[in-house]
Every structure is written in structure tokens, then in C-alpha cells.
Amino acid sequence: MAQDWLDSHGVAYELRDVLASQSDYDAMIALSGQRYTPTLVATGQEGAIQILADFGPEELQPFLSRLLPNSPLH
């Protein structure tokens, strides 16, 4: 599970339950252009917002490594 991977690697995140909150669901769609979960919205070192949608744990490390090249996630 993605949460387990983030927790085990010490990555801070804000969890939003898009099934329980219509406003969070609407925000997810506005940001990512899709309705699939999980959806990760991250800000890179230069402030660029990146979206990873409908992903599994195996996709997190490559995504975050590209986003944060100087992090210990490599």
C-alpha cells in the first residue's frame, strides 16, 4: 500500500479521504484531471506541482526520486 511505503521512508504527506469529502474529491479532479485513487500531488524543489495518479507502491520511488533528486530516496 502507498501509505505504508511513504511511512516506512519517512515521507510526510497529508491524507485526504475523497470518498468522505466532496470538496476534496472535486479538488483531486481539478488538480489531476481524473477520478482514480490514490492520487499524489507533490511540489518539487523548484515549486512545480507534479501529479501521480492511480499508482502503486512500486511507482512511488521513481516518481519521488525524479521530483526530489537530492533526497535520500534513491
Backbone as numpy.savetxt, mean C-alpha at the origin, in Angstrom:
# Nx Ny Nz CAx CAy CAz Cx Cy Cz
-0.35 -12.91 4.22 -1.18 -11.73 4.22 -0.29 -10.48 4.22
-0.73 -9.45 3.51 0.06 -8.23 3.36 0.34 -7.56 4.71
-0.65 -7.52 5.59 -0.45 -6.90 6.90 0.66 -7.59 7.68
0.68 -8.90 7.63 1.72 -9.66 8.33 3.11 -9.30 7.81
3.22 -9.18 6.48 4.51 -8.84 5.88 4.94 -7.44 6.32
4.04 -6.48 6.25 4.36 -5.12 6.65 4.77 -5.07 8.12
4.03 -5.76 8.97 4.35 -5.79 10.40 5.72 -6.42 10.65
5.99 -7.54 10.00 7.25 -8.24 10.23 8.47 -7.47 9.72
8.25 -6.53 8.80 9.34 -5.72 8.27 9.36 -4.31 8.86
8.53 -4.07 9.84 8.54 -2.78 10.53 8.07 -1.61 9.69
7.22 -1.87 8.72 6.71 -0.82 7.84 5.45 -0.22 8.47
5.48 1.08 8.71 4.31 1.76 9.28 3.25 1.94 8.21
2.01 1.77 8.61 0.90 1.93 7.67 -0.36 2.28 8.44
-1.32 2.79 7.70 -2.63 3.09 8.27 -3.63 2.16 7.61
-4.29 1.36 8.42 -5.26 0.40 7.91 -6.63 1.05 7.85
-7.27 0.94 6.70 -8.62 1.48 6.54 -9.53 0.37 6.06
-10.67 0.23 6.71 -11.64 -0.79 6.36 -12.61 -0.22 5.35
-12.36 -0.47 4.08 -13.18 0.12 3.02 -14.56 -0.53 2.93
-14.73 -1.68 3.56 -16.05 -2.29 3.60 -16.93 -1.65 4.66
-16.31 -1.12 5.70 -17.06 -0.50 6.80 -17.26 1.00 6.62
-16.47 1.62 5.75 -16.53 3.07 5.59 -16.71 3.43 4.12
-17.86 3.96 3.79 -18.11 4.37 2.40 -17.14 5.45 1.95
-16.80 6.38 2.85 -15.87 7.45 2.46 -14.48 6.90 2.17
-14.02 5.91 2.94 -12.73 5.29 2.66 -12.78 4.50 1.36
-13.90 3.83 1.11 -14.08 3.09 -0.15 -14.03 4.06 -1.34
-14.73 5.17 -1.23 -14.73 6.17 -2.30 -13.34 6.75 -2.51
-12.62 6.99 -1.42 -11.26 7.53 -1.52 -10.34 6.53 -2.21
-10.49 5.23 -1.89 -9.67 4.20 -2.53 -9.90 4.21 -4.04
-11.14 4.30 -4.45 -11.46 4.32 -5.88 -10.90 5.58 -6.54
-11.05 6.72 -5.88 -10.55 7.98 -6.43 -9.03 7.94 -6.60
-8.32 7.36 -5.63 -6.86 7.30 -5.69 -6.35 6.26 -6.67
-6.99 5.09 -6.68 -6.43 3.98 -7.44 -7.15 3.70 -8.75
-8.37 4.22 -8.91 -9.12 3.97 -10.12 -9.69 2.57 -10.22
-9.73 1.85 -9.10 -10.24 0.47 -9.11 -10.90 0.15 -7.78
-11.51 -1.03 -7.71 -12.29 -1.42 -6.53 -11.71 -2.65 -5.81
-10.50 -3.05 -6.12 -9.93 -4.26 -5.55 -9.15 -3.97 -4.28
-9.17 -4.93 -3.36 -8.37 -4.83 -2.15 -7.44 -6.03 -2.07
-6.33 -5.89 -1.40 -5.89 -4.68 -0.74 -5.37 -3.65 -1.74
-5.34 -2.43 -1.31 -4.78 -1.33 -2.09 -3.83 -0.56 -1.18
-2.60 -0.41 -1.62 -1.59 0.31 -0.86 -1.32 1.63 -1.56
-1.46 2.71 -0.81 -1.14 4.05 -1.31 0.09 4.49 -0.54
1.17 4.77 -1.25 2.43 5.12 -0.60 3.02 6.38 -1.22
3.76 7.10 -0.42 4.46 8.29 -0.89 5.95 8.00 -0.89
6.58 8.16 -2.05 8.00 7.90 -2.18 8.86 9.02 -1.63
10.16 8.85 -1.76 11.11 9.80 -1.21 10.96 11.19 -1.82
10.53 11.27 -3.05 10.39 12.57 -3.69 8.96 13.08 -3.64
8.12 12.45 -2.83 6.75 12.89 -2.65 5.76 12.38 -3.67
6.20 11.53 -4.58 5.30 10.98 -5.59 4.43 9.89 -4.98
3.14 9.96 -5.24 2.22 8.95 -4.74 2.23 7.76 -5.69
2.36 6.58 -5.11 2.37 5.34 -5.87 1.25 4.45 -5.35
0.63 3.69 -6.23 -0.48 2.81 -5.87 -0.11 1.37 -6.23
-0.36 0.46 -5.30 -0.24 -0.97 -5.56 -1.60 -1.56 -5.20
-2.31 -2.04 -6.19 -3.67 -2.53 -5.98 -3.77 -4.03 -6.21
-4.66 -4.66 -5.46 -4.97 -6.08 -5.63 -3.69 -6.91 -5.63
-2.94 -6.83 -4.55 -1.61 -7.44 -4.49 -1.53 -8.49 -3.39
-0.46 -9.26 -3.44 -0.14 -10.23 -2.41 1.19 -9.88 -1.76
1.54 -10.56 -0.68 2.78 -10.25 0.03 4.03 -10.31 -0.85
4.03 -11.21 -1.83 5.21 -11.35 -2.70 5.46 -10.11 -3.55
4.48 -9.26 -3.70 4.63 -8.04 -4.50 5.05 -6.83 -3.67
4.99 -6.94 -2.36 5.30 -5.80 -1.50 6.77 -5.40 -1.54
7.67 -6.36 -1.35 9.09 -6.00 -1.30 9.57 -5.33 -2.59
9.27 -5.87 -3.77 9.71 -5.17 -4.99 9.12 -3.77 -5.11
7.85 -3.63 -4.77 7.19 -2.32 -4.86 7.83 -1.33 -3.90
7.99 -1.71 -2.63 8.56 -0.79 -1.64 10.04 -0.54 -1.89
10.75 -1.51 -2.40 12.17 -1.32 -2.72 12.37 -0.29 -3.82
11.49 -0.31 -4.81 11.57 0.70 -5.88 11.17 2.07 -5.35
10.20 2.09 -4.46 9.69 3.33 -3.92 10.68 3.97 -2.94
11.35 3.14 -2.18 12.29 3.59 -1.13 13.64 2.91 -1.34
14.40 3.36 -2.33 15.64 2.65 -2.69 16.70 2.61 -1.60
16.67 3.51 -0.64 17.69 3.53 0.42 17.21 2.87 1.70
16.09 2.16 1.63 15.54 1.52 2.83 16.20 0.16 3.05
16.06 -0.39 4.26 16.60 -1.73 4.53 15.73 -2.86 4.00
14.75 -2.56 3.16 13.84 -3.58 2.66 14.42 -4.39 1.52
15.60 -4.07 1.06 16.19 -4.78 -0.09 16.64 -6.16 0.32
